[in-house]
């Protein structure tokens, strides 16, 4: 039996892709916070801060590319 995901809409939020308002829903899937637009299917995942820290700790940044600068 598949567990039903709890989904909630983010009031006043605007989708970065289609610019529709009040269409983004927030839910947890496999301990990862996800946002999805019900209009255009835009998706974004937010990794746990501990996972991000362990992933980023071994990176060496040489510089940041700024187009047009």
C-alpha positions, 0 to 999 in steps of 0.5 A: 500500500502506497502512503499518501503524500500530504500536499499544501499550497503556498498562498500568494506564491508565484511560479518562476516558470509560468508566473501563475499565482497560487499554483505551487504546492509543497510536499515531502517525498523521501525526506526531501522537500519539494515544490511543484506547480500544478499548471506547468509542472515546474519542480524544485527540490530543497535538500536537507541543510546537513546534506548540502553542507556535507556535499559542499564542504569538499568543493573548491571555488576558483571564481564566479563567472559574471556574464557581461561584467 
